[in-house]
Amino acid sequence: MEKSCKNVYITTPIYYVNDVAHIGHAYTTIIADMLARYSRLTGSKTYFLTGTDEHGQKIAHSAEARGKTPKEYADEVSGKFKKLWDDFDITYDKFIRTTDQEHKNGVQKAFETMYKKGDIYKGDYEGFYCVSCETFFTQKQLIDEQFCPDCGKPTNIVKEESYFFKLSEYEDKLLKWYEENEDCILPRSKKNEIVNFVKSGLRDLSISRTSFDWGVKLPESMNEPKHVMYVWLDALMNYITALGYGKDDINMEEFWPAKVHLVGKDILRFHAIYWPAFLMSLNLPLPKHIAAHGWWTRDGEKMSKSKGNVVNPKEIADAYGLDSFRYFMLREVPFGQDGDFSQKALLDRINSDLGNDLGNLLNRISGMSGKYFDFKIDSKDVIKYHKKELDEVYAILDNVESYIFNMQINRFLEDIWKVLTVANKAIGDYEPWAKMKDGKEDEAMALVALITNIMAKVALLLDSVMPEKISKIASSLGISIDTITYNKLIVNKELVNKTTITKVEQLFPRIEEVLLKQSIPSQVSKDQAENKSSKKPEKEEDDNLITIDKFFETTLKIGTIVEAEEVPKSKKLLKLQVDLAEGRNRQVLAGIKEFYSAEELVGTQACVVANLKPAKLMGMISEGMLLAAKDENGLSLIRPETKKTIGTKIS
Ligand code: MSP
């Protein structure tokens, strides 16, 4: 049982073919893809499995309702899943279908093995069955003696001959496994639920059905032509049949046990109880982690076809960009918790995290390196001038990897963003433009090289999350995204000695909300997301020229200063409350104390940069900036010539 595998095997659930893919399916698949890509980059031999679950009553009913045979229907929907994952550039190594002959052979071999071991016996089943969940229940478990406790739909009474798996005999062994393997079920809160469930007692599990025939037949040696296997026994076995169980076991040797089975919280019980019990019965090692994620709602509501609010992942990725969608899914919700999908939340992530923090940093590298050093970067003085910043970065990065296979992917990303903050802050602190003016070219170079190196490390870590955008960042920085570079820059903490920066288009242009659901996203927005312009793209000009779009990235508004006071102990700062007609005043800390008194400002108007990320100055938050011009005669605020309505946009 203890064998663990140095190679990495990652699985998603296999998706039922009774429905088209929605955001929940995309979520699991994107997490698995991120883990697989990361694992490959670190040099681990990796196998990533996904596929479709095609047997059972639910699929048979759906096919019948459409006038198709179950196989015709399964072919059609399975093909759609596969196409979606291909469109999403999901790097699966195998796409398994439970109707594949090799899978069916493997399941039969497993049944035979468990039967020979004495873990399977024949009996009669009498109870209730939920077709939607493909789950058996006792009457006591039902709601109002009729409805499924998981999905709320009416259940059917089932009374038929059945084979049973002796699940009850695995109670103690399962409890021992949970106890000895702290992280076998993630997150911990979910593990506790499973442990309590098992402690409350397990009943033997019905694993064959006779009232329909859309399933894997029992092995011929059983001579039971009327029986097909319970769909969950068939489905769970996919994790080993995909590696050749029952045929050639070469891949089993290499990749079993799985590093992680990713599942949604609704199917954790099948994976954390039945699956390890089946594996124990087969004398196979148990998976390292079974990780259960939460459910996505839309704008606070459960998604359902009847409400018409199911989020179509393809539509979102087409409208906002695949990488942005991937980032959002992985960053927005702590693993295991439920998450809410709203366009606003997605836009905030794109415009703020991706546009402001990541994209702009790359622009700054390209701008500064071009302006001062003809795009040539040399890291020779980085350690001399920036050991402090490098230490800060390494202290953060030392922990990030441990978050990944503990499924704390949002924390992994949060920490990478802390590293970006170190970089953005260093530019403000060291002002390379001032260093250049003072003739301290080597210091300016050290700073730009520091930022380039931080960006290179971040790019390596983010490649699994946003592969397409990161390949653009990497080519702009002149680095490769591969295991050798990963080992050099991340594991061995080396620097990129010399490199030449290449200018790239803006990676995450600001985007506005688009019309989704049944409506085709507007072409303009689509183009925005894909970085295309509806006009002919303007040639990127000299550093000092920007396009009009770029200018409009800054929101400038007229505001009235309603309160002003001096900031104690500060020579420069005044603390202002500025009304921008937003329902509350903004606090702005302005470095104008030497030129204006607090009293004379109250009641006057100013031009405010309204979409600046809030910053802390002397422990106080500042939520904007006033426009001003300073020359040898002093500083003047820039104001409208005549009073303007508060909140008016400046263009
Ligand atoms: N076929 C079984 C799995 C067998 S694995 C051996 C199955 N299929 S499913 O298509 O119904 O669900 C697949 C996955 O989608 C599950 O992990 C489920 O949790 C997930 N989701 C379905 N709706 C979801 C959301 N709204 N949000 C997040 N994930 C959700 O179950």
Boltz pocket constraint, residues with backbone or C-beta under 6 A from the ligand:
constraints:
  - pocket:
      binder: B
      contacts: [[A, 12], [A, 13], [A, 14], [A, 15], [A, 16], [A, 23], [A, 24], [A, 25], [A, 27], [A, 28], [A, 53], [A, 232], [A, 235], [A, 236], [A, 238], [A, 262], [A, 263], [A, 264], [A, 265], [A, 266], [A, 267], [A, 293], [A, 294], [A, 295], [A, 296], [A, 297], [A, 303]]
      max_distance: 6.0
